[in-house]
Each structure stands twice: as C-alpha cells, then as structure tokens.
Amino acid sequence: MSGTLGGRVAVVTGGARGIGDAIAAALKEEGATVVVLDKLAPEAPRNGVRYVETDITDPESVTAAFAVADGLGPLGVLVNNAGIQRVGLVGRIALADWQAVIATHLTGFFLCASEAMPRMVAGGRGGAIVSIASTAAFVGIPGRGPYCAAKAGILGLTRALALEGASARVRVNAVAPGFTRTKFIDQGLADGSLREDWMLERVPMGRLAAPDEIAGVVRFLASDAASYVTGQTIVADGGWTIQGVTHAPDWLTPPAAATAPA
C-alpha cells in the first residue's frame, strides 16, 4: 500500500505514544494528513503530524479538536485508540476507576464517532473508523473487569455503527491486539498484574507484538484495500485466543516446529 489516503485527514486518539504513535506514523506513510488527539504531549513528535491536546471524555473538548481537523481537509479516517488501565477486583475497585476506564475507551469512541460519522457522510466520499479493542473483549482477565467490559462494548458499537454507515460508504471495524510491547504492558509488569513469562507461555508465536504490527492492521482497515470490509474485528494476538491448550504434549508437536526459524 502506498498513498491511498492522500488528500484525506486521519484523526488518531491517544496517538502520543505506543500503538497510537505507530498508527499515526503508518497513516502518514499512507498519505494522510494526521491529527493526533491526546491529553499527553508526545515524547517524540513526528514531523508533519498535528497534535491537539484533547480530553476525549469531554464532549466540548472533542468538538473543538474536530474543528481543528476541519481546517486541514476532509475527514477520511478516525482511529479510536486512546485507553487507560485500572486494576482491581470487582467489589474492591473504586467506582471512579470503573467510570474512568469506561469513559476513556467506550464513551470516547462514541463521542469521536459522533463527530466523525456526520462529516464522513456529508463529504460524500465515505470513510473508515477503526477502533482498538483487545483480546480482553473475548477472554476474562481477573482484576481487569472495567477494561474487559469496555473493550467488549467497543465490538458492539463497531457493529452497530457499521450498519448505520454502510449506505454512505463509511466502514467501521476494530482491531483486537494481544500482548503488545507498550506502556500498558510495562504498567502491568510493574504492578504485578502481569508476568512476562506467563504471557509468553500463552502466545503460540512465543513473543509479544510490536506496536508497528498492530498499526499495520489498522493501516489496512483504514485504506481502500479494505473497501468491502465492515463491522469486523481482526484479532492480532499471535494465536493466544485460538489455542485449546497452553502447551501441547511432545507427541503432538509437529516435527517441523523444532527446526522452524524464529
């Protein structure tokens, strides 16, 4: 793919670092004018990317941010990537933590889509909305109830919006990453809610994803190469959610597996 998003504006939430930063870079390479909405300042700003300080849980802040994007050209892509994490068991975790996670992941998606969808429809060229879900939308993770609930909600809203936008050529999809080397993972390792050896044991490919690998899936869904794909969720998890057992007995291990290159 090269240049298929030329002449279009792509808004990426939570794009100051991690997966969001990789997504911003990928869409810029695809020719888009990229606008990043984030509460945080970028650690390493990318040339040609516009950064707008935005609280995506605040309707007025979101409206103001999209007004900035309007001045740069027609909106063609929205990527809902912003997210936070709060860890605690239900019954112990504070209501404020629950509300913060739901507001950032799910309400933020709703508010940004509420701005993006009418613009894409009115522009007559359609567009693409891609949201970052998680394998946590499909599996249970103790201590991460708000996160699991929010990510599952993203899948439901993705399907509903895909139907609402289909006749206007607005495609709505999601990407569900597995364990990816980001600050979220670092946070989990630091607070003890995750262990790297535990994660690697559960990923058949035997490694964590790099942010660029998730960004590549978003790039595909945002581009014209995915022109007939809508309402779908692509899971990029190295095989974690499809396995029936963590470790197969030796007699079930294909001989080629022992000699295959890493």
N, C-alpha and C positions, 0 to 999 in steps of 0.2 A: 504494500500500500504506500502511496506517496501523493500527498497533496489533495486528497479527496475532500478535505474540509476547508479548502481555500475559499475565502470570501465569507466565512461564517464565524460567528463568535461562539466560543465554548466557555461556559461557566463551570468552574470546579469548586465545590465546597471542601473545606478542610485541606486545601492544597498547599499549605505552607511547608509541609514535611511529609516523610513517609510515603505511603501509597499514593496519596493525593498529589504530592510533588512529582512522583513518577508519571502519574496520569497527565498532569499539566504539561510535562515535557513531551510525552507521546503525542498529545493532541496538537501541540505546537509544531512538532515534526510533520504532522499530517496536514499542516497548512492553516490551522485555525488561529484566530486571534483569541488568546486565552486570558480569562479573567478569574482570578482566584479569590474566593470569599473565605476569610478565616479570622478568628479572634486573635490569633497569634501572628506575629511578624515572621516572615520566612528566615530561616537560618542562613540560607544561601539563595538569595533572589535570582531567578532566571531571567536572562536578558529577553526583553520583548513580552514578558508576562506582566499583566496589570494586577496588583494586589490591592484588595479593598477590605479594610477592617470591617467585619460583619459578625453580628450575633444571629445565627440562623434560627434561633428560637424566638426571636423578636420580630413580629411582622413589619414594623416600621423600618427596622434595620435592613431586612431582606428587600423591601420595596425600594429603599434608597440605593442598595447595591445594584439591583437590576436596572435602575435608572442610569447608573454609571455605565453599565454594559451596553445600554441602548445607544449611547453616544459613539460606540465603536463599530457598529454594524448590525446586521440581522442575526438574531439568536438562532443557532442551529443545534447546539448541544448543551445539555445540563448533566453534570455528573454529581450525584449526591454521595459524597464520600465522608463528610465530617462525622466524627464519632468520639465518644468518650467511654470510659470504663469505670465502673464502681463494683467492688467485690464484697459480697456478704450474703449470708444465708437469709432466706425469707423468714421473717419473724425477728430478725436481728438487724437487717439492713434498714437504714432510715428511709422514711417516705421521700425525703428530699433527694436522696440518691436515686431512688427509683424514678422520680419525676425528671431529674436531670438527664438520665440516660434516655428515657422515652422522648423527652423534648428534643434532644440533640439528634438522635438517629431518625425518629419517625415523624415528629412534628416538623422538624427542619426539612425533611423530604417533602412533606405536604406543603409547607409554606413556599419553598422554592419552586415546586412543581406548579403551584397556584399562580406564580408569576410567569413561569416559562411556557406552560401549555397555551395560554391565550396568545402569547407572542408568536409561537410557532404556527398556530392555526391561522392567525391573521396574516402572517407573512406569506402564506400560500406555498411555501417550499417544504413544509413539514419540519421534521427534526428528530432528534434522538435524545431520550432521557435514559440515563444509565445510573443505577444505584448500587452502592457497595453493601451487599448483605453480608452473610457469613455462614460457614458451616454450622454455626451455633443456631441457625434457623431450622436445622434439621435434626440436631442431636442435643441432648441435655448436657449442660456443664454445671456441676454443683457450684454454688456461690455466684453464679452469673445469671440469675433469673431475669433481671431487667434487660440485660444485653440480649439473652436468648429471645425474650418476648419482643423486643424492639426489632431485631433482625427478622424474625418471623413475620412481623407486621409489614416490613418492607416488601416482602414477597407478595403479600395480599394486595397491598396498594399498587404494586407494579402491575399485577394482572388487571385490576380494575381500570387503571389509567391507560393500559394498552388498548382496552376496548373503547374507552372514551376518545382516544386519539387516532384510532386506526383509519377512519374515513378521511382524516385530514393529513394522512401520511406522517403522523407523529408516532414513532416507535418507542416503546417503553420496555426496558429489560433490566436485569440485575446480574451482578457477578457475586458469587459467594466464595471468597477466599478461605483457604485453610490457614494453617500456621504460616505466617509471613514475618520475615525479619524486620520488625518495626518497633517503635517505642511502646506500643501496646504489649508486645511480647516481652520487651525489657521490663515493663512495669509488672507484668505477671511473674516474671522470674524473680524480681526484687521483693515482691510481697509474699512470695511463696505459693501463690495460687497456680503457678505453672512450673514445670520442671522440664528442661530441655531433653533429658534422656527419655522422659515419659512421652514427650511429643514425638521424638524421632522413632520410638518403638511403634507408634501408631500410624506412621506415614509409610505406606509401602515403597514409595520412592526414596525413603531414607534421608530426607533433607527438608529444610524449611524453604518456602518460596522466597524469591527476591521480589521487592516491590515492582521492578520492571516487568516481571512475568504476569502480575495481575494487571498492570497498566496495558499490556499487550492485548488482553482480552477486552478491556474497556475500549481500547482503540478500535478493535474490530467491530464491536457493537455500535459504536458511535459513527462509524464510516458507512459509505454506500455499499460496502461489501456485504453488509448485513441487512440489505434493503427489504428482505422478506422475513425478517426475524423480529417478532414482538411478543411480549408477555412471557418471556422465557427467563430462566435463571441458569447461568453457566457456573458450575461448581469447579473451582480451580484449587484442588486440595491435595494433589499428589496421590490420590486414591484413598484418603482417610475414610470418607463416609461410605465407600462401597465395600469395604472388606468385611468378611464374616468372622474372621479370627485375626488376632493380632499377629501371631506367629504360626505359620504352617509347620507341621511336623516335617522332619528331614525327608521322609519318604514321599512327601507331596511337593517338595521343592523342585522345580524344573532344573535339569542339569545345566541348562544354559545360564541360569541365574547366577551360578557361581563364577562364571567366566565373563559375564557381560561387563562392558566398560562402565565405569561410574558416570 
